[in-house]
């Protein structure tokens, strides 16, 4: 005991350094544990695995499987995993596939995370459960089949081979029939091809005739006629503008010369009507008086008071 105390006393500084380094490593490990995401991957069917299984996403190692255990209902397996890649943000409906690769003549199991086609808005966090699916190795699958299953597979392969031979034979007969049909109708095919070639030649001749029928002179004359028509339309428009101006001038002349004469005539007519009204009123008043008829024959019919002084001026 004394020797141990002397040893610690002698190497006290070295032991302190080891303790400090251990505390630092422990703090880093605890920090990493808080940064990791602990998830589970559920497999309905899982084949045996023997090595440590790493988790990859897009070819990058993002975590590993800690342990594999059965679910409570014993109907599926649960791979307890941890995602060690920082800032890995994947949707909760990401799927996982258990695959196998060969390296140095040895097979290794790994899990690949597959991004979904319709990602969820919820991201993977601690306690998330992903759905997993194990791929099938053909060699292992065939080695694990029993004799009855292998016999069934052999019979199915033999039956498929026989059916394939029947199909190939039928195809051969069909090709023979097609070849005979082609030989029998070889002349008809030749005649049809020749007629088709002749029809194409006739069509080319018709096209050439049509091109020759439309000459450049005809096109030039048509364009010149269009230009003449446009010029005639322009002249007609100018003539119509001049007629409109003459009509406006005529209207102005009528307003300036004729309207004063019409107003003078209407004024004189109004004066005559006023005089006639005065005469009628005077005769009426004279007849109302005593001996009105005699006064009408020998006396003054209209009094000077009933005469409108302004009307004599207008009727002059």
WOTA-V617354 format. One record per residue. N is the residue number from 1. PHI is phi in whole degrees, -180 to 180 (999 if undefined). D_LAST is the distance of its C-alpha to the last C-alpha in Angstrom with 2 decimals. Layout:
n/phi/d_last
N/PHI/D_LAST
N/PHI/D_LAST
This chain:
n/phi/d_last
1/999/166.06
2/-65/166.86
3/-67/166.34
4/-66/162.92
5/-65/161.88
6/-64/163.19
7/-66/161.29
8/-64/157.98
9/-67/158.61
10/-72/159.34
11/-108/156.27
12/-63/153.92
13/-64/151.13
14/-63/151.19
15/-66/151.04
16/-63/148.06
17/-63/146.21
18/-64/146.97
19/-65/145.72
20/-64/142.49
21/-63/141.86
22/-63/142.55
23/-64/140.09
24/-63/137.40
25/-63/137.97
26/-65/137.88
27/-66/134.56
28/-64/133.09
29/-64/134.35
30/-65/132.87
31/-62/129.53
32/-64/129.56
33/-63/130.40
34/-74/127.28
35/-84/125.19
36/-75/126.54
37/-117/125.05
38/-99/127.53
39/-127/126.45
40/-132/128.06
41/-120/127.81
42/-97/128.55
43/-118/130.21
44/-75/130.70
45/-131/133.28
46/-133/135.06
47/-82/137.86
48/-65/140.74
49/-129/140.23
50/-124/142.97
51/-102/141.48
52/-67/138.97
53/-101/135.49
54/-99/132.72
55/-109/129.01
56/-123/126.66
57/-142/122.91
58/56/121.49
59/80/124.99
60/-113/125.40
61/-74/128.02
62/-117/126.23
63/173/129.03
64/-155/132.17
65/-94/133.67
66/-82/135.92
67/-161/137.50
68/-122/137.02
69/-144/137.71
70/-79/137.02
71/-75/134.21
72/-66/135.04
73/-86/134.62
74/58/136.77
75/-107/134.25
76/-154/133.01
77/-109/134.09
78/-121/132.46
79/-96/132.69
80/-75/132.40
81/-129/130.73
82/-135/129.40
83/-98/126.54
84/-96/127.50
85/-77/124.57
86/-76/122.23
87/58/118.50
88/-87/118.97
89/-114/115.90
90/-122/116.12
91/-68/114.49
92/-68/116.61
93/-92/116.43
94/-68/118.26
95/-103/121.12
96/-128/124.60
97/-123/126.86
98/-86/130.60
99/-119/131.42
100/-140/134.44
101/-131/134.99
102/-106/138.04
103/-145/139.20
104/56/142.51
105/61/143.68
106/-134/143.01
107/-96/140.32
108/-127/138.23
109/-89/135.94
110/-151/132.59
111/-113/129.40
112/-110/126.00
113/-86/122.82
114/-116/119.92
115/-71/116.30
116/-75/114.39
117/-70/111.39
118/-119/109.38
119/-68/110.58
120/-83/110.48
121/-77/108.83
122/-90/112.17
123/-96/114.64
124/-69/118.42
125/-138/120.06
126/-61/123.47
127/86/124.72
128/-71/122.48
129/-120/123.90
130/-102/123.13
131/-89/123.81
132/-115/126.43
133/-145/127.65
134/-96/130.88
135/-79/130.98
136/-109/133.77
137/-92/136.37
138/-62/137.40
139/-61/140.96
140/-66/141.54
141/-62/139.90
142/-70/142.14
143/-70/145.23
144/-93/144.61
145/-84/144.28
146/-83/147.18
147/-65/148.93
148/-66/147.01
149/-65/143.63
150/-65/144.75
151/-65/145.97
152/-63/142.62
153/-64/140.86
154/-63/143.26
155/-64/142.61
156/-64/138.84
157/-67/139.13
158/-64/141.34
159/-64/138.94
160/-65/135.99
161/-66/137.97
162/-62/138.74
163/-63/135.11
164/-66/134.09
165/-64/136.60
166/-64/135.18
167/-64/131.65
168/-65/132.77
169/-63/134.62
170/-63/131.54
171/-65/129.45
172/-62/132.04
173/-62/131.89
174/-63/128.12
175/-65/128.22
176/-63/130.70
177/-63/128.44
178/-63/125.43
179/-65/127.49
180/-64/128.55
181/-63/124.96
182/-66/123.90
183/-65/126.72
184/-67/125.90
185/-106/122.22
186/-64/122.75
187/-65/121.68
188/-64/118.59
189/-65/117.63
190/-64/118.11
191/-65/115.99
192/-63/113.25
193/-64/113.25
194/-64/113.10
195/-63/110.20
196/-64/108.36
197/-64/108.92
198/-64/107.63
199/-63/104.52
200/-65/103.84
201/-63/104.32
202/-62/101.86
203/-63/99.34
204/-65/99.75
205/-64/99.22
206/-62/96.02
207/-64/94.78
208/-65/95.55
209/-63/93.76
210/-64/90.73
211/-66/90.77
212/-70/91.11
213/-65/88.27
214/-92/85.76
215/-90/85.75
216/-69/84.15
217/-64/81.98
218/-62/80.44
219/-64/79.66
220/-64/78.17
221/-65/75.96
222/-64/74.78
223/-67/73.89
224/-66/72.03
225/-62/70.05
226/-63/69.09
227/-64/67.96
228/-62/65.81
229/-61/64.24
230/-65/63.39
231/-66/61.82
232/-63/59.69
233/-63/58.53
234/-64/57.56
235/-63/55.53
236/-62/53.78
237/-64/52.87
238/-63/51.43
239/-61/49.34
240/-63/48.05
241/-64/47.08
242/-66/45.12
243/-61/43.29
244/-63/42.38
245/-67/41.01
246/-63/38.89
247/-63/37.51
248/-67/36.58
249/-63/34.86
250/-62/32.86
251/-63/31.80
252/-65/30.72
253/-65/28.65
254/-62/26.89
255/-67/26.15
256/-81/24.84
257/-97/22.73
258/-82/21.74
259/-62/20.98
260/-63/17.86
261/-65/16.29
262/-64/17.40
263/-65/15.95
264/-64/12.38
265/-64/12.84
266/-64/14.28
267/-66/11.54
268/-66/8.91
269/-62/11.97
270/-65/12.63
271/-66/9.43
272/-63/10.39
273/-64/13.89
274/-65/13.27
275/-64/11.84
276/-63/14.85
277/-64/17.12
278/-67/16.23
279/-63/16.97
280/-64/20.18
281/-65/21.27
282/-64/20.82
283/-64/22.90
284/-63/25.44
285/-67/25.89
286/-66/26.29
287/-67/28.94
288/-72/30.86
289/-77/31.41
290/-71/34.26
291/54/33.74
292/-67/30.51
293/-68/30.68
294/-67/31.14
295/-62/28.31
296/-66/26.14
297/-84/27.32
298/-119/27.33
299/-107/25.51
300/-84/22.22
301/-79/21.45
302/-109/19.13
303/-72/20.18
304/-67/18.04
305/-70/19.62
306/-84/18.21
307/-80/14.54
308/-82/13.17
309/-66/11.80
310/-75/10.48
311/-75/8.60
312/-64/6.17
313/-68/5.50
314/-74/5.65
315/-96/3.76
316/-69/0.00
